[in-house]
Each structure stands twice: as structure tokens, then as C-alpha cells.
Amino acid sequence: MKGKAVAVIGMRRTGKTTFLWQIVSDRLAQGMGREGLLYFSFEDERLADMTAADLHHVVEEYYRLHPEWRDQKKVVFLLDEIQVVHGWETFARRLLDTEQVELFLSGSSARLLSREVATSMRGRAMEALVHPFSFREYLRHFGREPERDLGRLTKAARSRIEKDLREYLIRGGFPEAVDVTPRDRFELLRGYVDTALLRDVIERHAVSHPVALRWMVRHLLGNAAGTFSVNKFHGDLRSQGIPVAKDTLHAYLGYLEDAFLIRTVAISSVSARRRMVNPRKVYPIDPALIPVFDRTGRANLGHALETCVLLELERRGSEIAYVRTEDGYEVDFLARYPDNHQELIQVCVDMSDPATRQREVRALQEAAREHPKAALHLVSLEPEVPADIPPGITVHSATAWLLRKIEE
């Protein structure tokens, strides 16, 4: 990656700094000398007044300590939370142009978003998006990642993984939150959201109506996997005596997605206008946020599972939309992969009820008329496959689908 930078981005507390230290560990394992690796955190309070004009001091001081590396061997600079220094982009470009360096820039979404990096670095930056733990990473964290296909495991081992999935849907994948009690997890996650709102949305975008923003966040995170209409929400706010413009609400929705608090999915359509006027479906960045903000007290395993499938599709690099047919049937996801492979995916907690099963199958069949190139998939929390599923539809247990290797 000569002349390139890698931007490590994602929501706060997802493990971006840990990712940088893993890079250090990998380079050391490859035989690189420790003196060729510079990790530097700009969140140190002693650097609070640092400006872009001061950044060159970091480079010069490093090479004063290790002059034998300058212009002789490529060094690795890992600059954590560099976005707190205004004007860092020019420094990073100059560093790539004048030094032999492999550059990793990490930052919360406050000032280091993918589109900004691509613009400021003039196409010279690659992106690494860090999510909370996937289900596989969650199992790995607890030392229970299966070494074989699920079909080759014992019945007891499969039952253990089924239990793990139900726990994952509640605990989620934020590294610090998976091991704590439910009460502590709720407080921890509320703190994550509050910090992201303050630093990555309100301060970053000079939000003029934080009350409306917080109402929006509670609504979106408390109604995961639901559609969101700015027009309807605008009316709800007006009925509560909260005056805010529709354009402002549209902007707030974009800010929240930029901050990685939410992910949005548009309707599938070749018409740009239809994509704009139809409501988007909204998901949290982690299923554990759902019970924190859902006031109903229900388990909501269905919404949590749908959220996990959406995030896994994102990890697998697919372009994602939802489908609503002319007859009003809806399919959760249409996934288009870089190799042009397409999948229609319906997510269902329990297909034991014949009416539910018929509805989900009918939705896939109707959507297939509009998307004939797409493979049809049903992902269910229950591992048993009903016998009356029509040919052409593949049923997956959620555990098997979430643990499927990307290259498969």
C-alpha cells in the first residue's frame, strides 16, 4: 500500500485502538523491529492545544530518535484519534508524499468519516470499518468459536451455540459490554450513545435543536428494524410542542448514520425519487442497544436477529436494500455483492406457525418475480427446517448463516 493511508473508522468503543495494536503485533510477528513502529494517541490531555502546525514535530522527533530509518526503510505510523487536530489532512498528505511510511489513521466518527477521508486524502486512503463483535467474534471472545461446520458438531455443542446466539442477541457485541451484568450493560451502552451524540453529532455539526435530536435517537433505537418517516416524526414533534424544520430532521438522520449509531436501508428501486420518498428502515449498530431504548419490555428477538443479519451483510461487503412488491409484500433484504450475485433474504424468529411460514414464503416468491436473478433465503432462529418449504428457497438456521464464512 505504498503512498496510501488506512482509515480505521467506526463508532466509539468498538475496538479501533485495539485494531491498531493488533497491527503492531502483526508487524512484530513478521520480524519488523519495534523501533520502526510508532503508535501515537492524540487524545492525551497534554496535547489538547496541539495544532496542525505542530504535527511535524512528531515526525521530526521520531526520526531524531531513529535516523537510520529515514529514507532507508518503511516505517509504520499509527496515529490514533488524529481528527482532534484541526487540519490533520494536509499533514497526512505531506507525510505520504515525503517519507517512506505506512500510515494508519484511526478516529471516532467525530471528524474522521469515510467520505471525508476520501475527499481530504484525494483518493489515497483505504477504509477499515470496525463493527462491534460479530457472532463469530463473540464466540471467539469466550473461547467457544466452532472449529468445524455445525453439522459435524455434537448435539450438545450445537445446543450450546444456539444458546450463545440468544444471549448474543441481548448482550450484543460491544467488547466492554459483553461480560457485565444487565444493569451495568444498560448504563454502559447509554453512556456510549450519550458520548457519541455529544461529541460526534452535537459538537461536530453544531446541532441547534438537541432536544429534537434526542427524541429522534430514542425513537429510532427503540423501534429497531422499523420504517422511519421524517414527515410523520415531524408531526409527532409538533404535537409535543417541539418546533423543528423537516430539513433539519433529514440532516439529523444523516448525522446519526455518519456517527455509526444507526444504519439505514432504502427501498429497492431503479427510481431515485421512489427511494427518496419511501421511508427507510432503521437499525442500531448493535442489537444490545434495542432493549436499552425499547420501552415495551418485550424481548424483541426478531428485531435483534434482523439487525444482526443486516450488520453481517454489511461486513460481507454487500449493497443492501429492502423490497416491497406491487402487491404489498415485503422482504427484509435484497443483498447485491461485488461479484453481481444477489440474494433475497427474509428473517424470521419462528416458522412453526403455518400462517407465518406461508406469509414469509409468499413474500419471497413475490419479490422473486421482480428480482429473478436473486437466490431466495429464509433465516430462522429455530434450527429445524419445515418440510413444506417450496423448492428454490433455502432455509438456514441463524447460527449457521451468521457463522458462514464470507468466501463461501
ZIFENMO-V579708 format. One record per pair of residues at least 24 apart in sequence whose C-alpha atoms are under 10 Angstrom apart, sorted by the first residue. I is the first residue (numbers start at 1). J is the second residue. Records with the same first field share a line. If there is no record, write none. Layout:
I=J  J
//
This chain:
1=101  102  103  124  125  126
2=74  96  100  101  102  103  124
3=93  95  96  97  98  99  100  101  102  103  124  125
4=93  96  97  101  102  103  104  121  123  124  125  126
5=77  92  93  96  101  102  103  104  105  117  121  123  124  125  126  127
6=78  102  103  104  105  106  117  124  125  126  127  128
7=79  103  104  105  106  107  112  113  114  117  118  125  126  127  128  129
8=80  81  104  105  106  107  108  109  112  113  114  126  127  128  129  130
9=81  105  106  107  108  109  110  111  112  113  114  117  127  128  129  130  131  259  260
10=106  107  108  109  110  112  113  114  128  129  130  131  132  258  259  260  261  285
11=107  108  109  110  129  130  131  132  192  193  196  200  257  258  259  260  261  262  285
12=107  108  109  110  130  131  132  174  192  193  195  196  200  259  260  261
13=108  130  131  132  174  175  176  177  189  192  196
14=108  129  130  131  132  133  173  174  175  176
15=130  131  132  133  174  175  176
16=80  81  105  106  107  108  128  129  130  131  132
17=41  78  79  80  81  106  107
19=106  128  130
20=77  78  79  80  104  105  106
21=78
23=76  78  104
24=76  77  78
27=76
32=75  76
33=75
34=75  76
35=62  65  66  69  75  76
36=62  66  69  73  74  75  76  77  101
37=62  74  75  76  77  78  101  102
38=62  75  76  77  78  79  103
39=76  77  78  79  80  104
40=77  78  79  80  81  82
41=78  79  80  81  82  106
42=79  80  81  82  83  84  85  107
43=80  81  82  83  84  85
44=81
47=84  85
48=84  85
49=84  85
50=84  85  86
51=84  85  86  87  88
52=84  85  86  87  88  89  90  91  92
53=85  86  87  88  90  91
54=85  91
55=82  85  87  88  91  92
56=91  92  94  95
59=95  99
69=100
70=99  100  101
71=98  99  100  101
72=99  100
73=99  100  101
74=99  100  101  102
75=99  100  101  102  103
76=100  101  102  103  104
77=101  102  103  104  105
78=102  103  104  105  106
79=103  104  105  106  107
80=104  105  106  107  108
81=105  106  107  108  109  110  111  112
82=106  107  108  111  112
83=107  108  109  110  111  112  113
84=108  110  111  112
85=111
86=111
87=120
88=120
89=116  117  119  120  121  122
90=120  121
92=120  121
93=120  121  122  124  125
96=121  124
104=128
108=196  199  200  259  260
109=196  199  200  201  204  255  256  257  258  259  260  261
110=196  197  198  199  200  201  202  203  204  205  255  258  259
111=199  200  201  204  258  259
112=200  258  259
113=258  259  260
114=258
115=258
129=260  314  315
130=315
131=173  174  260  285  286  311  312  314  315
132=172  173  174  175  285  286  287  311
133=168  172  173  174  175  178  286
134=168  172  173  174  286  308  309  311  312  315  402  403
135=164  165  168  169  172  173  308  312  399  402  403
136=165  399  402  403  404  405
137=173  175  403
138=164  165  168  171  172  173  174  175  178
139=164  165  168  403
141=173  175  178  179
142=178  179
145=403
146=403
149=400  403  404
150=399  400  403  404
151=400
158=383  399  400
159=383
161=399  400
162=381  382  383  397  398  399  400
163=399
164=399
165=305  381  398  399  402
166=301  304  305  381  399
167=288
168=287  288  304  305  308
169=286  287  288  290  299  300  301  302  303  304  305  306  307  308
170=286  287  288  289  290  291  292  299  300  301  304  305
171=286  287  288  289  291
172=285  286  287  288  289  290  304  308
173=285  286  287  288
174=285  286  287  288  289
177=288
178=288
182=292
183=292
185=288  289  292
186=288  289  291  292  293
187=292
189=288  289  292
190=289  292  293
192=261  289
193=217  261  289
196=256  259  260  261
197=255  256  259  261
199=259
200=255  256  258  259  260  261
201=252  254  255  256  257  258  259
202=252  255
204=255  259
205=251  252  255
207=248  251  252  255
208=244  248
209=242  243  244  248  249  252
210=252
211=242  244
212=237  242  243  244  248  249  252
213=244  248  249  252  253  255  256
214=252
215=242
216=249  252  253  256
217=252  253  256  261  262  284  293
218=290  292  293  294  295
219=293  294
220=253  261  262  281  282  283  284  290  293  294
221=261  262  282  283  284  285  286  287  289  290  291  292  293  294
222=283  284  289  290  291  292  293  294  295  296
223=281  282  283  284  290  291  293  294  295  300  303
224=262  281  282  283  284  287  289  290  291  293  294  300  302  303  304  306  307
225=263  264  265  280  281  282  283  284  290  302  303  304  305  306  307  310  332
226=279  280  281  282  283  303
227=264  265  266  278  279  280  281  282  283
228=253  264  278  279  280  281  282
229=277  278  279  280  281
230=277  279  280
231=279
253=282
257=282  283  284  285
259=285
260=284  285  286
261=285  286  289
262=286
263=307  310  311  314
264=310  320  321
265=310  319  320  321  322  332  333
266=320  321  322  323  333
267=320  321  322  323  324  330  332  333  334
268=320  321  322  323  324  325  333  334
269=321  322  323  324
275=321
280=321  322
281=321  322  332
282=307
283=307  308  310  311
284=308  310  311
285=310  311
286=311
287=311
300=349
301=348  349  381
302=347  348  349  350  380  381
303=347  348  349
304=349
305=347  348  349  379  380  381  398  402
306=332  333  346  347  348  349  379  380  398
307=347
308=398  402
309=333  345  346  347  379  398  401  402
310=335  345  347
312=401  402  403  406
313=337  402  406
315=406
316=405  406  407
317=406
318=342  343
320=344
322=346
323=363  364  366  367  368  370  371
324=363  366  367  370
325=363  364  366  367  368  369  370
326=366  367  370
327=363  366  367
328=363  366
329=359  360  362  363  364  365  366  367
330=359  360  362  363  364  366  367
331=360  361  362  363  364  365  366  367  368
332=360  363  364
333=377
334=367  371  374  375  376
335=374  375
336=374
340=373  374
341=373  374  375
342=371  372  373  374  375  376
343=368  371  373  374  375  376  377
344=368  371  372  373  374  375  376  377  378  393
345=374  375  376  377  378  379  393  394  395
346=376  377  378  379  380  395
347=377  378  379  380  381  396  398
348=378  379  380  381  382  397  398
349=379  380  381  382  397  398
350=379  380  381  382  383  384
351=378  379  380  381  382  383  384  385  386
352=382  384  385  386
354=386  388
357=386  388  389
358=388  389
361=389  390  393
364=393
365=390  392  393
377=401
//
